[in-house]
Amino acid sequence: MDGYGPFAEDLPLATPAEAAAETWDAVIVGAGPGGSAAAIELTRRGRKVILIDREDFPRDKSCGDGITRSGISQLKRLGILPALTDQQEVEGVRVHMRNRGHRDFRYEGEDDYGLVVPRLILDDCLLRQARAEGAAFLPKCRADDLVTDESGTVTGVTARMQDGTTVVLTGYMVIAADGAASRLAKAAGLRETPEQGYGTALRGYVDGCGDTPPLLEIMLPLTDVTDRYLLPSYGWAFPTGKGTANVGVGLFCRAFDANVRTLFDQFLDVLRKDYPEYSGIQLSGTTLGAPLRFDFAPERAAHSGLLLVGDAAGLISPFTGEGISFALESGALAAQTTDRCLRTGAGPWVAADDYALLLGDRFAGYFTLGNRASRRYEFIWRVLDDTFESEKPVHNMLRRAVLVPEGTGGDVESAMLDDVSPLVRVPEMPLGDDLRDVGARLNHIVRTDWPFLTRMFFAGKRADMVAFRPSLLLLLTSYLGDVEAKRRRAAATALELAYLGFLAQSGIRGIEAAAATADATANWGDKLGILTGDYLLAKAHEVGARDCPDLVPSILSAMASACEGRVSELRTAWQPDMAVEKRIAQMRQCMAAFFRLPCELGAMLAEQNDLSGALRDYGENLGLAYLLNEDELALDRPPGSTPFASDLSSGLFSVPVLEAAQRQTGGAAVRAFLSHRDPARFLAELSPATRHIKRRKLPEEYRDQAIAALSPLPRGGVAKSLSALAGYAVSRQVPKRRVL
Ligand SMILES: Cc1cc2nc3c(=O)[nH]c(=O)nc-3n(C[C@H](O)[C@H](O)[C@H](O)COP(=O)(O)OP(=O)(O)OC[C@H]3O[C@@H](n4cnc5c(N)ncnc54)[C@H](O)[C@@H]3O)c2cc1C
């Protein structure tokens, strides 16, 4: 296959005789993404590796060809990206809900993108890279069975060449990357054909597409032949460039009475009928189907001398059907484990235990939750369906969490550090290490217990929010005393969890829904919001109870106060004549609690009771300065899915809007808003009045009060940093110089 990649054409293939004569460090069965990734990682570590596949390459493989950004980072590490520069880039995911329009979930980072690469090309590139790095390759060689020693440890495989000759390959480790139907997993007793965690998908290529967006398009929901019943399934159309696309359907349940080929034909009809850009599509080439296996369980991923990788281990996302990135990552983990055990002289059973633990830590939560929650695919569909029109930030986060969950390996801690480093100056204190540790704890908690929530932490990545994360304020103020690292880090983690829990629950919209219709049914987005909030609060309690139990009551009472504040806000919603002072008092009780609390807790930790009052004042005024300034800034932004717009659509007027509404003569805009409840229109009509009141006076007053409250603090890094944060709350000017 020519035309892509800087790969040599003339690398020699292994011969069966050579392959059998050698004792390999690893015998890798299957040269898909999982097998080739393992081979690359092992050869880079100087290991002797043979890769076999029953097919010759390049070979096709049934797949949607979509690679999300976590797959991209794996490919980057493997050195494959330069070979893929001609392939179709995508900017994120577009979800269509039939008859209800679409929503885009774009990758947010600067270098974030995805790719659509036909597997004919991708798998060949990966294999070529493995061979270029030194892996031997034996094509047209089908592994038939495992070879074991008297203790039951796997020591190799028996395989059959296409001409019928057999060959025995032996090595320290067998890595089975032989796909969803894994013969070797079955031979080891690691896989019965499951009823749960098993689906089917079918894809074809089409040409004749019109102007399609550079996005992975997912079409929901699909219905049965009668067009009456929703199926646990989805359709996709992924652009492959020049008016072509990979289109297909996935059915997330085996027992379900639906035929995937009929579903595929129906889906093509829907595409042609409902989507103008696909109205002229024609199938080109053959359609290919294959199983989707998402029944991963760590205890079934390894056996002494045998590690399962990718689809063989059931590692396909039960949420999205994505499997390439899991195959690449598990391949790399299998290679690292094998290499480490060879280096330390550990037996292959140790490698099996280590690998199962590693995979469990990395994926078990995601798959357990995914399989439970997305059973019959109703969960995602219901959350999407119930929140599709909602602009609530919490719903946006939850939609992203269930749909684009691939950020589970995210690097939250370093993002946080990068964003705050120019503002805080405590060179004598290990703020960088502390923040990194808190980030790692948060990551670990959500990754193992409830991984898709990692996305919620990413939501706090925006620089101007990160600077006011409670953990930062708590750590800074705790530096006023000599606090044990473990204690302050646990307190910061617990507080961060409680804060996110509060955010999740305070954003729900059940109250409005219930008010709007007498028979309102519970909303799935709200249910998930409440569940998420409860989970986070329980975790906050657990983390705090272990290392800083004395602080837990304060956290809980601040939460209670914040909740009361929220209830008071909701009770007085839709009142444009409310007194500004009252609104500020509500803000003080509700959100400002999360600025006040960390400062107070920091003082408690540092045993600086004398400074507690000052820090409390500082925190509360800082919170008000920040929140009021946010509201003023929001007036200049289009009301998208910002907390501001969502508050407004819930009838909670910010102070600037309240002032403008009261100032506006005749009250036409307010009346229009109260009848249409349309934030964009309301803001447009109010804009002359809001221009008048935008003076930044109030935020500046609170900023000054915050800074004044710092006067009893000893001079030094802590006071300087807190003062800089207060200035930043209003000016949003970040010094250029980094100090951490
Ligand atoms: C229709 C469909 C659409 C999909 N769409 C996407 C998508 O858009 N994005 C995404 O990320 N994932 C998608 N997936 C999932 C993805 O295809 C798999 O998760 C991925 O291919 C797993 O890689 P792997 O290396 O584990 O296995 P595979 O890619 O299946 O590779 C296994 C290899 O082992 C070889 N083999 C099998 N048995 C033997 C044997 N006994 N001896 C020797 N060799 C053997 C095979 O020839 C093959 O080359 C889709 C799956 C399907 C079915």
Ligand as a Chemical Component Dictionary entry (heavy atoms), coordinates in Angstrom:
data_LIG
# 
_chem_comp.id                   LIG 
_chem_comp.type                 NON-POLYMER 
_chem_comp.pdbx_formal_charge   0 
_chem_comp.three_letter_code    LIG 
# 
loop_
_chem_comp_atom.comp_id 
_chem_comp_atom.atom_id 
_chem_comp_atom.alt_atom_id 
_chem_comp_atom.type_symbol 
_chem_comp_atom.charge 
_chem_comp_atom.model_Cartn_x 
_chem_comp_atom.model_Cartn_y 
_chem_comp_atom.model_Cartn_z 
_chem_comp_atom.pdbx_ordinal 
LIG C1  C1  C 0 -18.955 -1.653  12.769 1  
LIG C2  C2  C 0 -17.999 -1.197  13.836 2  
LIG C3  C3  C 0 -17.721 0.141   13.954 3  
LIG C4  C4  C 0 -16.791 0.570   14.878 4  
LIG N1  N1  N 0 -16.488 1.905   14.905 5  
LIG C5  C5  C 0 -15.498 2.341   15.706 6  
LIG C6  C6  C 0 -15.077 3.687   15.641 7  
LIG O1  O1  O 0 -15.560 4.491   14.836 8  
LIG N2  N2  N 0 -14.093 4.081   16.480 9  
LIG C7  C7  C 0 -13.514 3.231   17.364 10 
LIG O2  O2  O 0 -12.629 3.653   18.116 11 
LIG N3  N3  N 0 -13.877 1.928   17.422 12 
LIG C8  C8  C 0 -14.839 1.463   16.613 13 
LIG N4  N4  N 0 -15.178 0.141   16.632 14 
LIG C9  C9  C 0 -14.448 -0.760  17.537 15 
LIG C10 C10 C 0 -13.057 -1.079  16.953 16 
LIG O3  O3  O 0 -13.185 -1.542  15.643 17 
LIG C11 C11 C 0 -12.338 -2.125  17.808 18 
LIG O4  O4  O 0 -12.478 -1.782  19.148 19 
LIG C12 C12 C 0 -10.850 -2.214  17.476 20 
LIG O5  O5  O 0 -10.671 -2.686  16.175 21 
LIG C13 C13 C 0 -10.137 -3.148  18.458 22 
LIG O6  O6  O 0 -8.811  -3.374  18.069 23 
LIG P1  P1  P 0 -8.073  -4.751  18.418 24 
LIG O7  O7  O 0 -6.656  -4.568  18.041 25 
LIG O8  O8  O 0 -8.390  -5.166  19.794 26 
LIG O9  O9  O 0 -8.767  -5.848  17.508 27 
LIG P2  P2  P 0 -8.952  -5.911  15.926 28 
LIG O10 O10 O 0 -8.834  -4.603  15.316 29 
LIG O11 O11 O 0 -10.192 -6.682  15.697 30 
LIG O12 O12 O 0 -7.720  -6.768  15.443 31 
LIG C14 C14 C 0 -7.642  -8.164  15.689 32 
LIG C15 C15 C 0 -6.654  -8.796  14.721 33 
LIG O13 O13 O 0 -6.452  -10.133 15.113 34 
LIG C16 C16 C 0 -6.435  -10.960 13.976 35 
LIG N5  N5  N 0 -6.842  -12.299 14.443 36 
LIG C17 C17 C 0 -8.021  -12.675 14.926 37 
LIG N6  N6  N 0 -7.986  -13.973 15.302 38 
LIG C18 C18 C 0 -6.734  -14.406 15.053 39 
LIG C19 C19 C 0 -6.071  -15.645 15.249 40 
LIG N7  N7  N 0 -6.691  -16.712 15.775 41 
LIG N8  N8  N 0 -4.796  -15.738 14.910 42 
LIG C20 C20 C 0 -4.132  -14.677 14.359 43 
LIG N9  N9  N 0 -4.712  -13.495 14.139 44 
LIG C21 C21 C 0 -5.994  -13.350 14.512 45 
LIG C22 C22 C 0 -7.410  -10.302 13.018 46 
LIG O14 O14 O 0 -7.133  -10.660 11.690 47 
LIG C23 C23 C 0 -7.152  -8.826  13.305 48 
LIG O15 O15 O 0 -6.172  -8.312  12.435 49 
LIG C24 C24 C 0 -16.148 -0.338  15.741 50 
LIG C25 C25 C 0 -16.455 -1.695  15.662 51 
LIG C26 C26 C 0 -17.366 -2.135  14.711 52 
LIG C27 C27 C 0 -17.671 -3.586  14.614 53 
# 
loop_
_chem_comp_bond.comp_id 
_chem_comp_bond.atom_id_1 
_chem_comp_bond.atom_id_2 
_chem_comp_bond.value_order 
_chem_comp_bond.pdbx_ordinal 
LIG C1  C2  SING 1  
LIG C2  C3  SING 2  
LIG C2  C26 DOUB 3  
LIG C3  C4  DOUB 4  
LIG C4  N1  SING 5  
LIG C4  C24 SING 6  
LIG N1  C5  DOUB 7  
LIG C5  C6  SING 8  
LIG C5  C8  SING 9  
LIG C6  O1  DOUB 10 
LIG C6  N2  SING 11 
LIG N2  C7  SING 12 
LIG C7  O2  DOUB 13 
LIG C7  N3  SING 14 
LIG N3  C8  DOUB 15 
LIG C8  N4  SING 16 
LIG N4  C9  SING 17 
LIG N4  C24 SING 18 
LIG C9  C10 SING 19 
LIG C10 O3  SING 20 
LIG C10 C11 SING 21 
LIG C11 O4  SING 22 
LIG C11 C12 SING 23 
LIG C12 O5  SING 24 
LIG C12 C13 SING 25 
LIG C13 O6  SING 26 
LIG O6  P1  SING 27 
LIG P1  O7  DOUB 28 
LIG P1  O8  SING 29 
LIG P1  O9  SING 30 
LIG O9  P2  SING 31 
LIG P2  O10 DOUB 32 
LIG P2  O11 SING 33 
LIG P2  O12 SING 34 
LIG O12 C14 SING 35 
LIG C14 C15 SING 36 
LIG C15 O13 SING 37 
LIG C15 C23 SING 38 
LIG O13 C16 SING 39 
LIG C16 N5  SING 40 
LIG C16 C22 SING 41 
LIG N5  C17 SING 42 
LIG N5  C21 SING 43 
LIG C17 N6  DOUB 44 
LIG N6  C18 SING 45 
LIG C18 C19 SING 46 
LIG C18 C21 DOUB 47 
LIG C19 N7  SING 48 
LIG C19 N8  DOUB 49 
LIG N8  C20 SING 50 
LIG C20 N9  DOUB 51 
LIG N9  C21 SING 52 
LIG C22 O14 SING 53 
LIG C22 C23 SING 54 
LIG C23 O15 SING 55 
LIG C24 C25 DOUB 56 
LIG C25 C26 SING 57 
LIG C26 C27 SING 58 
# 
